[in-house]
């Protein structure tokens, strides 16, 4: 099993977080033997967000071994020619360590300013992904649709094949990941019971499409904190982690109605990796048995200081990851 980190992307008024904090985290991750570092994409976020393309380019120049990527980009929001060039250049800067993660998005407030209606997002995503893959591999590309151009190309191209990760929770999205990508990214909101069903859908789709399961990874996102005990881990992380889920709950509402909501720890707990190294390793064994190939962990949440995040990375790298190597 591989281990990565979904880096913090949220600025908040109550914290001193700055994007350059991610340099220290990435350096530590390489020292500890983590496999990947990824970011997400957000727009129209009041507190502020980390923009993934420029940040990944900066990390490409500072790291030597970490796989880099976004889990996930919203490709429908870009002109594919421009996005293909940017992603290929990050791949070049990193010596071929870039992967491309994509999803359709769900939040009207960050889709509509780019001219994408929520009802159009799946079609726009599929069209964009098709064009991107052609631009990364073909010498000449012509296309007519949402974006129209004739005889275009990018140069330089990625170092090798650009791995494509596709996120999705619903069965149709999981099947899309099997058919269109090289890996499926399971949602951080999936319970173990959800995941068992979803893995079956993904592996069934791969078989239906005649694809090799060994060449198509299952990637699981999990919110994580490792400490000496479950009580200590929960005390350290609870307020910051619940802030994130309050944000998610607000974003799931209608266009401008992003007001206060409440979330309950007990209802969310089975979706987390929280506790001692032994607790976390035990949960990871469950996911490995379900077929997960790569776990991507969030260890820093809105408002959380840098030091606890570094402590969690150290505990994972020293006390948990070696159990799976």
Protein Blocks (a to p, Z undefined) as FASTA:
>chain_A
ZZdddddfbdcfkbcbdfklmmmmmmmmmmnopabdcddddehifkbpcdfklmmmmmmm
mpmklccddddddfklpcfklmmmmmmmmmmmnnopaccdddebjafklmmmnopafklm
mmmmmmmmmmmmmmmmpmbdcdddjbccehiadddddfbdcddddddfbfklmmmmmmmm
mbdcddfklcfklmmmmmmmmmmmmmmnopafkloccdddddddddfbfklmmmmmmmmm
mmmmmmmmmmmmcfklcccddddfklmmmmpccddfklmmmmmmmmmmnopabdcddfbd
ehiafklmmmmmmmmmmmmmmmmZZ
